[in-house]
Amino acid sequence: MPVTAAASQSFAADSETAAERAKASAAELMKAFLMHFELNEQGDWIVDFDELAGRFGTSASYLQHQIKLGLLKGFLETGSGENAGRSRITIRAGKSAWQGTFDSAGFLIDEVLFPEAPWLKDPLLN
């Protein structure tokens, strides 16, 4: 069967559609897995290493090892104004970073993974 230009264009369009579906499916899976952090009595967030490790694509024990080496850093920002009641947590592991925004009940409402986070300079790593 000869391949025509029309068939090639159709295949390309089908491939783009399949790629879009795959991206949408991955996004839906991330949304389906609701992350939840707890607040302790002092108002500090208690991080679940299993959940966090999944975001970095590694194991909880590896992240805990990174803490012991001083390579895992966490930053907390408290929202104000229109973001009152929200908290943004940024976790840096090596040269990558994960950032999650949580509502006042501790449920994840937005997240971003930065494979390379040059804006988070660490003199030990850079």
N, C-alpha and C positions, 0 to 999 in steps of 0.2 A: 504494500500500500504506500503510495507516494505521500510525502509530507508536504503540505502546502503552507503558504504563508498564513492563510486564515486559520489552519489547524494550529500552527505555532502560536499565534496570537491568543487563540482560545485556551491553549495549555498554559500560557503565561498568566492569563487572567484567572484560570482555575488555581494555579500555584499561589497567586497573590491572595486569593480568597481562602485557600487552605492555611496560609501563613497567618492571615488575619484571624481565622478561627482558632488557630493554635495559641496566638497571643491572648485572645479573649478568654480561652479556656484556662490558661495559666493565671490570668488576672482573677477569674472567677474562683479558682482554687485557693488563691491567696486570701480572697475576701471570705471564702467559706470557712477558713481556719482563723477564727477570731482570737486574736491575742488579747490577754487580759493580765494586767499587773495589779498587785495588791499594794495598798498603802499600810505602813506599820503605824504604831501609836505616835511616833515622832514626825509623821508626815513624809517619810522616805519611801520611795518606790521599791518594792521587792521584785527583783527580776527573776523570771523563770528561765534558767539556763537552757533547758530543753527547747523551749519556744524560741529563744534568741538564737540558739545554735542553728535551728532550722532556717532562719533568715540568712545566716552567713553560709549555709551549706556545709556545716561542720558539726562536731559533736560537742555536747555540754562539757565533757571532761577536757577537751582541747581549749575551750574558752576559759575554764577555770585555771588551766595551766598558764594561759596567757596572762591572767590576773596575777598569778604568783610571780611571773617574770616582769610584771609592770608594763605589759604591752597592751592590755585591754583598758581603755579609758572610757569613762562615762560622764556625760554632761547633762544637766537638767535645766530647762528654762520653763518658767511659769508664765502662762499667758496673761495678758492684760487687755483692757478695752474689749473689742469684739471677740477676742480669744480668751476672755476671763473664764476660769474653770477648766481650762485645758493645760496640758503639760506636754512639752516636747522633749523627748529623750534622745540623745545622740550617743551611740556606742561606737567607738573606734577599736577595731581589731586589726593590728598590723597597719597596712596602708589603706584598708577599706573601712567604710563606715555605714552604719544603719541608723536611720532616723525615724522615729515613730511619734505621732501625735496622739495623745490619749485624752479621753473625756474625763470628767470629774469622778466617774465611777471606775475608771481604770481600764476602759475598753479602747482598743486601738481604733482610730478613725481614719488615719492616713499614715502611709509609710513610704520611705524611699531607701534604696540601697545604692551606695556610691562605691563601685568597685575600686576606684582610685579617688582618694579624698585629699587632694593637695592643699585645700583650704584649711585643713586641720593639721597644722605643722607640729611635729613632735621631734625635738632635737635628737632623741635617741634613735629615731628611724630615718631621719632625712639628713 
